[in-house]
Amino acid sequence: MLQDTVLRLAELKFLAEPIIICNSLHRFLVAEQMQKIGVSSPTIILEPVGRNTAPAIAAAAFQVQKMTSNEGGLLLVLPADHVIKDILAFHQAIDTAIKFAKNGKLVTFGIPPTSPNTGYGYIKANYSIDTHPAMNVEFFTEKPSHVLAEEYIDENAILISKNLPLNWYWNGGMFVFLTTTLLQELSKYEDEVVKAAKKSVESARLDLDFLRLDKKAFSCSPDISIDYALMEKSDLVVVVPLKAEWCDVGSWAALHDASSKDKDSNVLRGDIFAHETKNCFISSTNQLVSTIGVENLIIVGTPDALLVTTYEQAHKVKDIIKTLSSAGRSEATSNQKMHRPWGWYDSIEVGENYQVKRLHVNPGAKLSLQLHHKRAEHWVVVNGTATAIVGDKVLTLIKGQSTYIPATEKHSLENRTNEPLDVIEVQSGSYVGEDDIVRFKDVYGRIE
């Protein structure tokens, strides 16, 4: 979906290379995704902590001004979890938005609602011939009740019958504005956001091809969305209608709606056996899931967790994350599969005094020269050819061969071939955490 977000803009030749904002854990995955679609020089900004969309967008605006010697420019802000099928209509809406943004407006996109969906925010628009085809925004409503959403749809139906512009739109969460307009208006209402974003960019440092925002400065920003911080307060906001077969799949219910279904309205992904099951979204990446006689459920299995909920209660997954975080559970903050500049690793099994990982090393990639104080490692090559450095030895290991690395022994792993390398790593010792690592040489600049 990240690739799709960028690719659907390919024909808009006036756009610069994208700026992508993500957290540090996703940086190599994002870079890999861009490489796969030929985006050679994106600006990837790393958020040191999550502070919602307002400070993230403000940081992007300051980075644009920094890249253009304070001349600034227009920002087209897009989430990466949308489906947009009518690309031509999307481009036309962007063209309209740009015209208004150049005249000092803060432009958002409004989606004509097709149902009383309570998972989206709504925009109340006020049509005026002076702002046609955009409309002034009267106010925003955040995820209304079903009764209220039905009233909005009924009001729109009356306007449609009279061939008049709609009053109510879904909030698409996409924006166009000048960096100068954005920062000036945001300073009026949330000056602390602007100050924190500005300082975090001024003190940012390059980390390989990534721009790492200053953690101390960025952490000072309030945790607030761009809607709450600015769009719901400024009198410069206009909405451009976007009828482009849009869907926000940031929720499981929306993903179910946007996916192909079987004859019982089920979306089944993975090894699924569904008997007398209706209107369910079931996904499993690592094991067989069987259901019997259930309806309207969301079941999502990953290697480290299983979620079972209803569509109505699925939005409360954030509460579960908070509970897991409070309990110090790693599942709240990290995935079992972690991307690295050399490839990725998958934590297969963790127990007391041991851990088993699968390492996937890309062709030509190399792990750092390192040692561990509290654990030993045993490498077994299961695919490809490895070049292993263990102390003073340089070993070539093929499929089925292995080597042992004692604790405190310097070691490195390299793939000098044009084929992927897969290694099973068995760690044993009093501590197997990721922070028990001392790097001596690293081609990816990860030595402090």
C-alpha positions, 0 to 999 in steps of 0.5 A: 500500500505504501508503494501504491500511494507513491505509484498513483502519483507517477503521472504528476510530473510536477511533484518532487521525490516523496518525503516519507515519515516513519519510525526507526523500526520501519526505516529499512522496510520503507527504503526497500519498498521505494527501491522496488518501485524505482524511487531512487532518492526519497527523503525518509524522516525518522520519528524518534517518538510518536507524536501524531500527525501535526508535528510530523507534518510540521517537520516535513514542512520545515524540511522542505524549506530547508531543502529549498533555502527557505523558499518552501513550496506546496505539500501534498500530504497522504496517508499510506493506508488508502485505496483509490481506484479512480486515479484520474479523478484523484489527479483532477482533485489534486489540481483543484486543491493546488489552485486553492492552496496557492491562494493561501487556503488549507485544503482537505479532501472530502469523500462523498459518503456512501453509507452511515459509516461511524469509523470515519470523521465527517466534514460539514461543508458550505457551498459558495459560488465564490469558492467553487468547486471547493467549499468552505468548511463549517466544522468537523465531526469525529466518528459520530454515532450511527444515528447521527451518521444516518442523519448526515446521509439523509440530509445528503440524499435530499440535496442529491434529489435537488441536484445540489452540492452535498453538505456532508463528506467523509474526512479523507485525511489528505491535505494540500497547503503551502508550507508557509501557510501551514506553519503560520496558521499552526503557530497561531493555535499550537505554537509548541508543535511548531517550535518542537518540529523546527528544532527537531529538523534543525538538530536532525542528523543523517543516518545513512540515507535517513534523516533522524529527527532530534529526539529531545526536541521532537519529544517536546511536541504535544501529541496531537493530530493535524485535524485537532491542532489546525484544521478544526480551528483555522478559518482558511480551511476548504474542502475539495470533493473527491469521488474516486472510489476511495477507501481508508483501510486503516481498520479491519472492517474497512479492509474487509469491505475493500477486499474480494470475498467468497460466497459467504462474504468472508475474506480469507487469507492464509491457511484457513478452513471456514465451516458455516462461517459468514461475513468474517475477516480471517488472516493467518501468516503462520498456522492453520485457522479453523472456524465453525459456525461463527459470523461477523468476526475478525480473526488475525493471527501473526507469529507472535499474537492472535486477535479475535474481535467483532467489527464493532469492537475492533477499534479498541485494539488501541486499548489492548496495545496500551495494556501490553505496553504497561505490562512491558510486553514486547508485542506492543512495540516490536514485530517478530520479523525485524528488518535490517539494512542487510536483510531481516531476521525472524525470531522463531523461538525465545525461552529462558537462556536461549533464542532461535532466529532465522537470518535472511541476508540479501545478496552483497550484504554484510552484518557488522563485525561485533561481539556479545558479552552474555551469549554464544551463537551457533550458525547453520546455513540452510540456503545459499553460501555464507562467508563467516568471520569468527575470531581470526578465521574466515570460513566459507559455509554452504548449505548444511554447514555450521560454525560456533561463536563463543561469547566475547568472540568477534564475528561477522556474517557476509553474503558475497553471492548474487543469491539470498542467504538464510542462516538459522542462529541459535543463541544461548547464554544468560541474556539474549537481548538485542542490546548485548552487542558491541560493534567494531566495523559496520558498513551501514554506519551504526557505530555510535 
